[in-house]
C-alpha cells in the first residue's frame, strides 16, 4: 500500500495541482458510461473521484466493478471543478480528484442499511451492526466530539493542579442508591466483588492520603432500569478536593464547563452560572433539574381555590397537600378533551388520581370543573395571569405527586408547543438539597445523594429528631432539563458519620461491617473535603444535540440492557460456573412453558406441572393430597407445619427463579408421586423423584421420567440429565436404568443430618440430537 497523504474530507481548493493518495470507503458510484464518479468517504468527510475512460481504459473497468463500502486506495491529481459544477453542500465541493491509480483493499457484501446520515434504522439492527452504524458521518462526529471533550477536561484539570489517579474496578459491595453489579470470586467461592457505582469511597480516602486535588475519567456501573440518558455502564468525570468550600468547588466546575463549551462547540457562557435552591426549583418548576429555556412556572393557587366547592382541592389542602396550576399559553384550542384525558392517565404513574383543567375564553372559564370555579374565577385568573386562549392544568395531592405531575407536563408541553430554543445552552446550579427522602418501600429515610454528604450547620441538630428538616451542602449542575453533574461537601469526622448512619437506620455494627475501612480512616486526621462528578456521556449527548446517550457511546447496550452486537449477556460453559461454585437460574418464555405444562403418558397416567408461582395453589395441593404425599415426604406424614411452609416457600422461589420445574404424577386422577427437575445450568440439569411404595413395582416412574425428558429436552435445549441415588436405594437405581440412564460413577454426596457423608451413584442420560 502507498502512504496516505491526507484525509479525503481535508482536501481543499488550496490543494489544486497536488497529487494525493487517499484511502477510505466507497460511499456511492455514479456510472455515466465514459465517465465514472466515486464518492470516497473517511472520518474527515467525502471527496469526489473522477475516472475517465479515455484517460485510462483499464482503470475505468476497475472503477466499474466498485460497489458501496468497498475499501479502496486512490491516487490522483486535485483539480478544481468546472464552472457551475461545484457542490456547496460538500466541504470538498469545489474540487475533485482525477484518479491515476486505484487499488481495491477489500470488498463488501450488501449492507443491512445505508451508510448515511438521518437514515431510519431499527435500534436492534443498528446495534447488531454497530461497526457499520459507526461509519455514518453523524456518529463519527459525535464520537470525535466526545474525544475532544475529554481532551479539554484533561488539559484543564492538569492546568489547575489536579492529579489523575485510577481507583479499583473490583471492590466491595456497598449501598450507594442502586443495585451493584456483582462479580463472583473463583479463589474465595461464595464471595463477590462489586463493580463500582462511582469511585466515591476511594476518592475520599485519597483526600486523607494528602493528594488534595484528584480527578479521574472513571467507568461506573449500576444495575438499574434503562432509559434514553442511562446505561448500565457509564463514564463519569470524577473530582474531589480538600480544604475547599462548596462555592470554590462550584466555581472550578463551572470554569471547566465554560472551557469545554468554548473549545468544543464555540459557545461562550456567562459566569458565574445562576444559582437556585432546591426548594425554589421544586416550588416553581416541579423538578430539581428544571429546563430554564422557557417560562411556564408552577403557580400556587391555594388562596384562590380554598373556598371553591371542589372536594379534590379542599381535601388535598385539608390533608396537608398542595394545589398548583400550570398555565399553558395559547393552548386552549390546540388540545382536545381526549388529549387532556390521555395526559391524566399518564400522570397516574406519578401517583396523581387524574388531571383537573380549565380553558379561558372571553374572560370566562370553561371545562369539566368550571361550575365549581366560576364563583372564584376572577380571583383565580388574577392569580394565574391566564389570558383568553390559555389552558390551565391543576394538580392537587401531596407535594411530591404534584411536583412530579406538573413538572412532567411543563416539560412535555414546552417541547410540543415549540417554546424551547434548542440552540440554547441554559445552565443552572441547584443547591441546598434535602439530606434525606422517606422511602415507603423501606420504611425509613434514605440518602438523597449518598450517606457521606455533610449536613448544613443550620439543620444538623434535626438528625436525631426530624430528618426531614435536614439539608445538605449538596449541589447539582443542570443543563436544559438534565442533571449534568452533582456533588457535595463530605463528612470528615467519625462522630458525624456515625450520627449519619444512625439517622439512616444502620446500627453501629452494620455500619462498621459495610464501611469499616472508611470509619477507621476517619480516626487518622481526615481533612475537610468535597467534590463533584459529571456524567460524560450525558454531557457529550447534550453538546452533540442528541436525544439518547447511545448516540455518543461507541458500543452501548440497547433499551433492554443487552448488547446486540456480541449477544451479551450470554451463557458460559458449565466448567466455568463449577470453578466459581455457581449454579445458574433459567427463565422460560410463556410459549415454552405452555409446551411443558401438562404431559400425558397414557390414558391413566399423566404429569401435571405445579403452578409454583402461586403459594396458595401449592398449599391447596398439599392439603388435598396429604395422605398420598405422606407416603414419600416425611413432613407430610409427621404433619410438620414448619417444614411444610418451608416446602411451599422453596417451591415458589424455585419456580420464580426458573431453577426447577416440578411435576406431580397422577394415576387415574390420584397423586402418586413427584418429579423435580432442578439445578438447570446451560444444557445440563438434574432430576429427582419420589413415588408411593405401592406403585413402585408398576414401572410408573420409569415411564414418567422417560416422557418428561423427551418433552423437556428440546424445549430447554438439554444435552445431559443426571440422577443421583445412594447405593442402598435399589428402587431408584432400577428406575434410572429402565429409563435409559447409564451409571457414570460414584460421587461424594451431601452431609446428612447426623454429620456423616454418604456416597451417591451418579447416573446420566445424554439426550440425542440436541
Secondary structure, 3 states (H helix, E strand, C coil): CCCCCCCHHHCCHHHCCCEEEEEEEEEEEEECCCEEEEEEEECCEEEEEEEECCCCHHHHHHHHCCCCCCEEEEEEEEEECCCCCCCCCCCCCCEEEEEEEEEEEECCCCCCCCCCCCCCCCHHHHHHCHHHHCCCHHHHHHHHHHHHHHHHHHHHHHHCCCEECCCCCCECCCCCCCECEEEECCCCCCCEEEECCCCHHHHHHHHHCCCCEEEEEEEEECECCCECCECCEEEEEEEEEECCCHHHHHHHHHHHHHHHHHHHCCCCCCCCCCEEEHHHHHHHHCCCCCCCCCCCCEEECHHHHCCCCCHHHHHHHHCCCEEEEEEECCCCCCCCHHHHHHHHHHHHHHCCCCCEEEEEECCEEECCCHHHHHHHHHHHHHHHCCCCCCEEEEEEECHHHHHHHHHHHHHHHHHHCCCCCCCCCCEEEEECCECEEEECCCCEEEECCCCCECECCCCHHHCCCCHHHCEECEEEEEECCEEEEEEEEECCCHHHHHHHHHHCCCCHHHHHHHHHHHHHHCCCCCCCEEEEEEEHHHHHHHHCCCCCHHHHCCCCCCCCCCECCCCECCCCCHHHHHHHCCCCCCCCCHHHHHHCCEEECCCCEEEEECCCCCHHHHHHHHHHCHHHHCCCCHHHHHCCHHHHHHHHHHHHHHHHHCCCEEEEEEECCEEEEEEEEEEEECCEEEEEEEECHHHHHHCHHHHHHHHHHHHHHHHHCCCEEEEEECCCCHHHHHHHHHCCCEEEEEEEEEECCCCCEEEEEEEEEECCCC
